[in-house]
Amino acid sequence: VGYRKRDWDTLVRAYEQSGIKKKLYLIGNPSLSYDNKNIKVLPFIPIESLMEYIYNSALSIIPLDDFNYSFAQLTILQQMVLGTNIIAADVPALRDYIKCSKGVTTYKPYDAEDLSKKMVEVISKSYDEIESMREANCIAIRDILSEKNMSRDFEKVCERVLKK
């Protein structure tokens, strides 16, 4: 999901290397075009439809470009709250979120071979392992990454700064 700062080419190379036959949906950038009939490119879609795609997916991949600033946090939070198994690029923008859950697998940015390997690993997990990953993402959102907890942490930082 996304339009800018997504590394679609690495994702597509990894998908094609993996041998996975499930459909791959790339949502948000209608200018993409691939010959593989199992790769479906969708434009921006209504949020309700997007949530259905995420919730019903076997796996969600967040193929980010590697920048040292904040972006894509809402993408990962949205997918975590829906209990999706996630593979995400190991980039600075997501590291604090990823470390909160055992339901997120990371790969080296721009490394199609590493991503392909991780895709096969996650798709090959048992039902119980997959459910455990889904649950870990939901628990991370509820117990650590909730708006309530994040606002409390932000308030603490502000209090420390103001006391100096």
C-alpha positions as CSV (number, residue, x, y, z in Angstrom):
1,V,0.0,0.0,0.0
2,G,1.2,3.5,-0.8
3,Y,2.2,5.8,-3.5
4,R,5.6,7.5,-2.7
5,K,8.7,6.1,-1.2
6,R,7.8,2.5,-1.9
7,D,10.3,0.1,-3.4
8,W,7.9,-1.7,-5.7
9,D,10.6,-3.0,-8.0
10,T,12.4,-5.0,-5.2
11,L,9.0,-6.4,-4.1
12,V,8.1,-7.5,-7.6
13,R,11.6,-9.1,-8.1
14,A,11.3,-10.9,-4.8
15,Y,7.7,-12.1,-5.5
16,E,8.8,-13.5,-8.9
17,Q,11.9,-15.2,-7.3
18,S,9.8,-16.7,-4.5
19,G,7.6,-18.9,-6.7
20,I,4.6,-17.9,-4.6
21,K,1.4,-18.3,-6.7
22,K,-0.9,-16.2,-4.6
23,K,-1.9,-12.9,-6.1
24,L,0.2,-9.8,-5.3
25,Y,-1.8,-6.6,-5.0
26,L,0.0,-3.3,-5.3
27,I,-2.3,-0.6,-4.0
28,G,-2.0,3.1,-4.4
29,N,0.2,3.7,-7.5
30,P,-1.8,3.2,-10.7
31,S,1.2,4.1,-12.9
32,L,2.8,0.8,-12.1
33,S,2.7,-1.9,-14.8
34,Y,3.9,-5.5,-14.7
35,D,3.5,-8.4,-17.2
36,N,2.9,-11.0,-14.5
37,K,-0.8,-11.9,-14.5
38,N,-0.7,-12.6,-10.7
39,I,0.4,-9.0,-10.0
40,K,-2.6,-6.7,-9.7
41,V,-2.1,-3.0,-9.6
42,L,-4.9,-1.0,-8.0
43,P,-5.2,2.8,-7.7
44,F,-6.1,4.6,-4.5
45,I,-9.2,2.8,-3.2
46,P,-11.8,3.8,-0.5
47,I,-10.5,3.1,3.0
48,E,-13.2,0.5,3.6
49,S,-12.1,-1.5,0.6
50,L,-8.4,-1.1,1.6
51,M,-9.2,-2.4,5.1
52,E,-10.8,-5.5,3.5
53,Y,-7.8,-6.2,1.3
54,I,-5.5,-5.8,4.3
55,Y,-7.6,-7.9,6.7
56,N,-8.1,-10.7,4.2
57,S,-4.5,-10.9,3.0
58,A,-2.2,-13.9,3.8
59,L,0.6,-11.4,4.2
60,S,1.2,-7.7,4.0
61,I,4.5,-6.4,2.7
62,I,5.7,-2.8,3.3
63,P,8.5,-2.3,0.7
64,L,9.9,1.1,1.7
65,D,12.8,3.1,0.4
66,D,15.5,3.7,2.9
67,F,15.3,7.2,4.2
68,N,16.4,8.5,7.6
69,Y,13.3,10.4,8.4
70,S,9.7,9.7,9.4
71,F,7.2,8.2,7.0
72,A,5.0,5.1,6.6
73,Q,4.2,4.8,10.3
74,L,0.4,4.9,9.7
75,T,0.8,2.2,7.1
76,I,2.4,-0.2,9.5
77,L,0.0,0.7,12.4
78,Q,-3.0,0.3,10.1
79,Q,-1.9,-3.2,9.1
80,M,-0.9,-4.2,12.7
81,V,-4.3,-3.2,14.1
82,L,-6.0,-5.4,11.5
83,G,-3.9,-8.4,12.7
84,T,-2.0,-8.9,9.4
85,N,1.3,-10.8,9.2
86,I,3.7,-8.1,8.0
87,I,7.1,-8.1,6.3
88,A,8.6,-4.7,6.3
89,A,11.8,-3.1,5.1
90,D,14.2,-2.6,8.0
91,V,14.3,1.2,7.7
92,P,14.8,3.8,10.5
93,A,11.2,5.1,10.1
94,L,9.7,1.8,11.2
95,R,12.2,0.3,13.7
96,D,10.6,1.6,16.9
97,Y,7.3,0.2,15.7
98,I,8.7,-3.1,14.5
99,K,10.5,-3.9,17.8
100,C,7.2,-3.8,19.6
101,S,5.8,-6.9,17.9
102,K,6.9,-10.4,17.1
103,G,4.3,-10.3,14.2
104,V,6.6,-8.2,12.0
105,T,9.4,-9.8,9.9
106,T,12.0,-7.5,8.4
107,Y,14.2,-7.7,5.3
108,K,17.2,-5.7,4.1
109,P,16.0,-2.7,2.0
110,Y,16.6,-3.2,-1.7
111,D,17.5,-6.9,-1.2
112,A,15.1,-8.9,-3.4
113,E,16.8,-12.2,-2.4
114,D,16.3,-11.5,1.3
115,L,12.7,-10.4,0.8
116,S,11.9,-13.4,-1.3
117,K,13.3,-15.7,1.4
118,K,11.3,-14.0,4.1
119,M,8.1,-14.2,2.0
120,V,8.5,-17.9,1.6
121,E,9.3,-18.4,5.3
122,V,6.2,-16.5,6.4
123,I,3.8,-18.1,3.8
124,S,5.1,-21.5,4.9
125,K,4.4,-21.1,8.6
126,S,1.8,-23.3,10.3
127,Y,-1.7,-22.0,11.1
128,D,-0.8,-21.6,14.7
129,E,2.4,-19.7,14.0
130,I,0.5,-17.3,11.6
131,E,-2.2,-16.8,14.2
132,S,0.5,-16.1,16.8
133,M,2.0,-13.4,14.6
134,R,-1.4,-11.8,13.9
135,E,-2.2,-11.8,17.6
136,A,1.3,-10.3,18.4
137,N,0.5,-7.3,16.1
138,C,-2.9,-6.7,17.7
139,I,-1.4,-6.9,21.2
140,A,1.4,-4.5,20.3
141,I,-1.2,-2.0,19.2
142,R,-3.4,-2.4,22.2
143,D,-0.6,-2.6,24.9
144,I,2.2,-0.4,23.5
145,L,1.4,1.6,20.4
146,S,-2.1,2.8,21.3
147,E,-2.8,6.6,20.9
148,K,-3.3,6.7,24.7
149,N,0.1,5.3,25.4
150,M,1.9,7.3,22.8
151,S,0.3,10.5,24.0
152,R,1.4,9.7,27.6
153,D,4.9,9.1,26.4
154,F,4.8,12.4,24.4
155,E,3.6,14.2,27.5
156,K,6.5,12.8,29.5
157,V,9.0,14.0,27.0
158,C,7.4,17.5,26.9
159,E,7.5,17.7,30.7
160,R,11.2,16.7,30.8
161,V,12.0,19.4,28.1
162,L,10.0,22.1,29.9
163,K,11.7,21.4,33.3
164,K,15.2,22.0,31.8
